[in-house]
């Protein structure tokens, strides 16, 4: 029997009302997604596709318009008490560590903030030291009195991760966790996330636009386009044999790719004006090349929305 996922979303929607009479924007549009215990899932896609909104809805920071989020086999409660208890078990790691840390707080105060808010029977100093050590800042006492401006970018990101670890969570949601770091430091932070999974059984949802990052860290990959998951599956399957033309286009521009680069024309459509048919069809290289016509699905691509992807596979008429 397959174990129940640690985190799940079913039919999740987040719709933002339009301003000054504009139509509402469907930032997240019917998403099903799971993260298993001890699993790292990469959520990838272009900027503006809804990744960060989805991540925040999964954490209870954005209220879904429809659908359900569950954790540990139970639907997520919406009361302040239920959300506070949940956020101890599921922690957010932001992209910019400089923005996430209060410049007036020492490292000790930054890491101790979570335990102080949520309470706990453990010794605070020991909890802070253990969290810093697990995040790779050793000896931890050396960093207690430092301020963020005295640290490198990589060290600041480790402090942010330590602040999450101080609550002993089961899940990290990391939104572009290495995007603001130098290339030489990115590998260290990714290796840290893998070590935390292996040593602590920690699960992670890593939000990124970088498929190379997903290749290095993820057990599974979910590809998002215009509010929907359009392809999902084991990382090796999605990244070596992609089925959706959007995934193929994203992979083709990686430096190590053997495929000719696919230049996507135009920007992703406005989520308040989602086109009819497949929402990717106006930018689809398979449709433009005539392959969809030869396969007999071009008409469906232009007029029929593919079914919402549930589980693994690709939401694409051609695939």
Backbone torsions as a table, in degrees:
resi	resn	phi	psi	omega
1	UNK	NA	133.7	178.5
2	UNK	-73.1	133.5	-179.9
3	UNK	-66.3	145.5	177.7
4	UNK	-65.5	143.8	-180.0
5	UNK	-66.6	153.0	175.1
6	UNK	-69.9	-45.0	-179.9
7	UNK	-125.0	138.8	175.3
8	UNK	-143.9	151.9	170.4
9	UNK	-129.4	137.7	179.9
10	UNK	-130.0	120.1	177.8
11	UNK	56.8	36.5	-171.6
12	UNK	-75.8	132.2	177.2
13	UNK	-131.7	139.9	170.2
14	UNK	-131.6	113.5	-178.8
15	UNK	-117.8	124.5	178.4
16	UNK	-99.0	131.1	-180.0
17	UNK	-62.8	144.1	178.2
18	UNK	-74.0	155.8	179.1
19	UNK	-97.6	141.3	174.9
20	UNK	51.8	47.5	175.3
21	UNK	84.4	-1.3	178.8
22	UNK	-70.7	152.0	178.7
23	UNK	-65.4	155.3	179.0
24	UNK	-65.7	151.7	-179.9
25	UNK	-101.1	124.4	179.5
26	UNK	-91.2	85.1	-176.3
27	UNK	-69.8	-38.2	175.3
28	UNK	-128.7	127.1	-166.9
29	UNK	-133.7	82.0	175.3
30	UNK	77.2	53.2	-175.5
31	UNK	-96.8	132.0	166.9
32	UNK	-111.7	129.9	-178.5
33	UNK	-155.3	144.7	175.9
34	UNK	-133.3	153.0	170.3
35	UNK	-131.2	121.5	-178.5
36	UNK	-84.1	165.7	176.2
37	UNK	-63.3	130.8	-180.0
38	UNK	69.4	19.7	-176.8
39	UNK	-112.7	144.5	172.2
40	UNK	-110.0	121.3	177.7
41	UNK	-113.0	128.9	175.7
42	UNK	-97.8	128.3	176.0
43	UNK	-106.6	111.5	-170.6
44	UNK	-119.6	157.2	178.3
45	UNK	159.3	168.5	178.8
46	UNK	-66.2	162.7	173.2
47	UNK	-60.3	138.1	178.5
48	UNK	87.9	4.2	-177.3
49	UNK	-84.0	-8.7	178.4
50	UNK	108.8	5.6	-175.9
51	UNK	-59.9	-52.1	-176.0
52	UNK	-67.2	-36.6	177.1
53	UNK	-63.9	-41.8	177.0
54	UNK	-61.6	-44.9	-179.7
55	UNK	-60.3	-41.8	-179.4
56	UNK	-71.5	-32.4	175.0
57	UNK	-67.5	-37.0	178.1
58	UNK	-65.7	-28.2	179.6
59	UNK	-90.7	-2.0	-178.6
60	UNK	80.2	12.2	178.9
61	UNK	-85.7	-20.7	173.9
62	UNK	-125.1	131.1	-178.0
63	UNK	-79.9	121.3	178.4
64	UNK	-64.1	146.3	174.1
65	UNK	-76.4	-33.6	179.2
66	UNK	-155.8	167.3	179.4
67	UNK	90.3	-174.5	-173.5
68	UNK	-139.2	141.4	170.4
69	UNK	-114.6	135.3	178.3
70	UNK	-132.8	154.2	-179.5
71	UNK	-142.9	132.0	179.7
72	UNK	62.9	30.7	177.0
73	UNK	84.9	3.3	-178.3
74	UNK	-128.5	144.3	175.5
75	UNK	-59.6	145.2	-179.6
76	UNK	-74.0	124.7	177.0
77	UNK	-70.9	156.7	-177.5
78	UNK	-107.9	-1.9	178.6
79	UNK	-73.7	158.4	179.5
80	UNK	-58.9	-38.9	-179.0
81	UNK	-66.2	-43.8	-179.1
82	UNK	-65.5	-41.4	-179.4
83	UNK	-67.6	-36.9	177.8
84	UNK	-64.2	-42.9	178.6
85	UNK	-64.0	-39.1	-179.4
86	UNK	-66.4	-40.8	-176.2
87	UNK	-72.1	-11.9	169.9
88	UNK	-75.2	-32.4	-177.2
89	UNK	-88.7	-21.3	-178.9
90	UNK	-131.0	116.4	-172.5
91	UNK	-116.1	145.1	179.5
92	UNK	-97.2	134.0	172.4
93	UNK	-115.6	117.4	-173.4
94	UNK	-85.5	163.9	-177.1
95	UNK	-67.0	-45.0	-172.7
96	UNK	-103.6	102.1	-178.1
97	UNK	-64.1	-28.5	178.8
98	UNK	-64.9	-38.7	178.3
99	UNK	-76.0	-25.0	-178.1
100	UNK	-80.9	-19.1	-176.9
101	UNK	-105.4	135.1	175.6
102	UNK	-73.5	119.3	-176.0
103	UNK	-63.4	-15.9	-179.7
104	UNK	-92.0	-4.8	-179.7
105	UNK	-100.2	140.0	171.9
106	UNK	-71.8	169.1	176.8
107	UNK	-58.2	-42.6	179.8
108	UNK	-58.2	-48.1	-178.4
109	UNK	-64.5	-36.9	-180.0
110	UNK	-63.9	-43.4	-177.9
111	UNK	-75.9	-32.3	-178.3
112	UNK	-77.6	-12.7	-174.4
113	UNK	-59.6	-45.7	-179.2
114	UNK	-61.3	-52.6	177.3
115	UNK	-58.3	-33.5	178.6
116	UNK	-67.8	-38.5	-179.8
117	UNK	-69.9	-43.9	-173.3
118	UNK	-91.1	-14.5	-178.9
119	UNK	76.5	171.6	-180.0
120	UNK	160.6	152.3	-176.0
121	UNK	-84.4	-12.8	-175.6
122	UNK	-73.8	155.5	174.8
123	UNK	-65.2	126.7	-173.6
124	UNK	-62.3	-47.6	-178.7
125	UNK	-59.7	-41.4	179.0
126	UNK	-65.8	-38.9	-179.9
127	UNK	-65.6	-41.8	179.0
128	UNK	-64.9	-45.2	-179.5
129	UNK	-62.4	-43.0	-179.9
130	UNK	-64.8	-41.0	-179.6
131	UNK	-65.6	-42.5	178.9
132	UNK	-64.4	-40.7	179.1
133	UNK	-64.1	-42.2	178.9
134	UNK	-64.5	-30.6	178.5
135	UNK	-82.6	1.9	175.1
136	UNK	90.2	15.5	176.5
137	UNK	-103.2	96.2	-174.6
138	UNK	-129.2	143.2	-9.8
139	UNK	-69.7	138.8	-171.8
140	UNK	-61.4	-34.1	-177.9
141	UNK	-61.6	-24.4	179.7
142	UNK	-66.7	-22.0	-176.4
143	UNK	-101.2	-8.5	-173.6
144	UNK	-51.8	-48.1	-171.3
145	UNK	-93.0	3.7	-179.2
146	UNK	-79.9	155.6	175.7
147	UNK	-107.2	158.5	-176.8
148	UNK	-53.3	-36.4	-177.7
149	UNK	-66.9	-15.8	-180.0
150	UNK	-89.5	0.3	-175.7
151	UNK	-111.6	156.0	172.0
152	UNK	-75.3	168.6	178.4
153	UNK	-59.7	-42.2	178.8
154	UNK	-65.2	-39.3	178.0
155	UNK	-66.1	-39.3	177.7
156	UNK	-62.3	-40.7	178.9
157	UNK	-66.4	-34.7	175.9
158	UNK	-65.8	-35.2	176.5
159	UNK	-65.3	-41.1	177.5
160	UNK	-61.1	-43.9	178.9
161	UNK	-65.5	-39.3	177.6
162	UNK	-61.7	-38.9	177.5
163	UNK	-60.0	-36.5	175.3
164	UNK	-70.9	-42.0	-176.9
165	UNK	-67.3	-24.9	-178.4
166	UNK	-61.1	-21.6	178.8
167	UNK	-93.3	1.9	-179.5
168	UNK	52.8	55.7	-178.2
169	UNK	-74.0	167.4	174.0
170	UNK	-99.3	-18.4	-175.4
171	UNK	-140.4	135.8	168.2
172	UNK	-111.3	134.4	170.1
173	UNK	-110.0	109.2	-173.6
174	UNK	-108.2	112.5	-177.3
175	UNK	-94.0	105.6	-177.4
176	UNK	47.3	60.3	-169.7
177	UNK	-68.6	-15.9	-179.0
178	UNK	-124.4	8.6	-174.4
179	UNK	-63.3	-31.3	-176.7
180	UNK	-94.3	6.9	-174.7
181	UNK	-103.1	155.4	174.4
182	UNK	-64.2	151.9	-178.0
183	UNK	-56.5	-34.8	-177.4
184	UNK	-68.5	-22.6	-176.8
185	UNK	-95.4	-23.5	-175.5
186	UNK	-57.5	-45.2	-179.1
187	UNK	-60.4	-34.6	179.7
188	UNK	-66.3	-41.5	-179.2
189	UNK	-70.4	-38.7	176.6
190	UNK	-64.6	-41.1	177.1
191	UNK	-62.8	-35.1	177.2
192	UNK	-63.4	-44.7	179.2
193	UNK	-62.2	-39.2	177.8
194	UNK	-66.6	-39.2	179.3
195	UNK	-66.2	-39.0	178.1
196	UNK	-64.2	-36.7	175.8
197	UNK	-64.4	-45.4	-175.1
198	UNK	-71.5	-38.8	-175.3
199	UNK	-85.9	-35.9	-174.6
200	UNK	-109.4	-6.3	-175.3
201	UNK	69.0	23.8	-175.3
202	UNK	-74.1	134.7	174.0
203	UNK	-91.2	158.0	179.0
204	UNK	-150.2	139.9	166.2
205	UNK	-110.1	114.4	-176.0
206	UNK	-106.5	114.9	179.7
207	UNK	-89.9	125.9	-176.2
208	UNK	-157.6	156.3	170.2
209	UNK	-99.1	-1.0	-170.4
210	UNK	-102.0	105.7	179.1
211	UNK	-70.1	-24.7	174.6
212	UNK	-63.8	-39.2	175.3
213	UNK	-62.4	-44.5	-179.8
214	UNK	-59.5	-39.3	179.6
215	UNK	-62.1	-37.0	-175.4
216	UNK	-79.4	-21.8	-168.2
217	UNK	-126.9	-25.5	-165.4
218	UNK	-90.7	144.8	167.6
219	UNK	-83.3	-39.1	176.8
220	UNK	-132.7	154.5	179.6
221	UNK	-126.2	132.9	173.0
222	UNK	-118.3	124.8	-177.4
223	UNK	-102.2	127.5	-174.6
224	UNK	-114.4	137.3	176.4
225	UNK	-142.3	122.8	174.9
226	UNK	49.1	49.9	173.1
227	UNK	87.0	-4.7	-178.5
228	UNK	-123.0	150.2	167.6
229	UNK	-80.4	117.8	-176.9
230	UNK	-102.9	-16.1	174.3
231	UNK	-155.2	141.0	-179.4
232	UNK	-152.7	141.8	177.6
233	UNK	170.5	-177.8	175.8
234	UNK	-55.1	144.0	-173.9
235	UNK	-55.6	-44.9	-178.3
236	UNK	-62.2	-39.3	-179.5
237	UNK	-67.1	-48.4	-176.8
238	UNK	-68.0	-38.5	-172.4
239	UNK	-89.4	-15.8	176.8
240	UNK	-108.1	-23.0	179.2
241	UNK	-137.6	61.4	-177.4
242	UNK	-65.1	144.0	-178.7
243	UNK	-105.5	-33.0	-178.7
244	UNK	-83.9	136.6	-178.8
245	UNK	-61.7	-26.0	176.7
246	UNK	-68.1	-43.7	177.2
247	UNK	-62.3	-41.8	178.7
248	UNK	-59.8	-41.2	-179.5
249	UNK	-66.1	-42.4	179.0
250	UNK	-63.0	-40.6	-178.7
251	UNK	-72.1	-30.5	-173.7
252	UNK	-66.2	-22.2	-177.3
253	UNK	-93.2	-0.1	174.6
254	UNK	-68.0	142.6	-177.4
255	UNK	-56.6	-34.5	-176.2
256	UNK	-87.1	1.2	-176.8
257	UNK	-70.4	137.6	176.9
258	UNK	-89.1	-9.2	-178.4
259	UNK	-87.1	149.1	174.9
260	UNK	-59.9	141.3	-179.4
261	UNK	-63.5	135.4	176.7
262	UNK	-104.3	117.8	179.3
263	UNK	-93.4	113.5	178.4
264	UNK	-74.2	128.9	-178.7
265	UNK	-83.1	135.8	175.7
266	UNK	72.8	176.5	177.5
267	UNK	-93.2	160.2	173.8
268	UNK	-58.0	144.1	-179.0
269	UNK	-59.7	157.4	175.6
270	UNK	-64.4	127.4	-179.9
271	UNK	-64.1	-10.2	174.1
272	UNK	-90.6	-6.4	179.8
273	UNK	-137.2	61.2	-178.6
274	UNK	-68.7	128.2	-176.7
275	UNK	-69.7	158.8	174.7
276	UNK	-72.2	165.5	-176.7
277	UNK	72.6	-155.6	175.1
278	UNK	-66.2	130.2	-175.8
279	UNK	-69.2	-9.5	178.0
280	UNK	-99.6	-3.7	-165.2
281	UNK	-64.0	-30.6	-178.3
282	UNK	-68.7	-18.7	-178.4
283	UNK	-114.4	5.7	-168.7
284	UNK	-80.8	122.5	179.1
285	UNK	-71.0	-26.9	178.5
286	UNK	-68.4	-40.2	177.2
287	UNK	-69.8	-42.8	-178.4
288	UNK	-66.0	-32.8	-177.3
289	UNK	-78.1	-13.7	-176.6
290	UNK	93.6	-6.6	-179.3
291	UNK	-63.2	-36.0	178.3
292	UNK	-67.2	-36.4	175.7
293	UNK	-62.9	-47.0	-178.8
294	UNK	-64.3	-28.9	177.9
295	UNK	-84.0	-6.0	177.8
296	UNK	78.0	22.8	-177.7
297	UNK	-120.5	3.2	-174.8
298	UNK	-59.7	-40.6	178.9
299	UNK	-62.0	-41.4	178.6
300	UNK	-66.2	-37.9	179.7
301	UNK	-58.6	-39.6	-176.1
302	UNK	-82.6	-19.4	-172.1
303	UNK	-124.2	-17.0	-171.2
304	UNK	-123.0	121.9	178.5
305	UNK	-70.8	125.9	176.0
306	UNK	-60.0	154.5	179.3
307	UNK	-61.8	149.2	176.8
308	UNK	-64.5	131.4	-176.4
309	UNK	-71.1	126.4	175.9
310	UNK	-124.3	118.5	-176.6
311	UNK	86.0	-140.3	-176.9
312	UNK	-99.2	162.5	179.3
313	UNK	122.1	-161.7	-178.1
314	UNK	-135.8	133.8	177.7
315	UNK	-88.3	83.2	-173.6
316	UNK	-156.1	129.0	179.3
317	UNK	-61.9	-41.4	-177.6
318	UNK	-68.1	-44.0	-179.5
319	UNK	-64.0	NA	NA
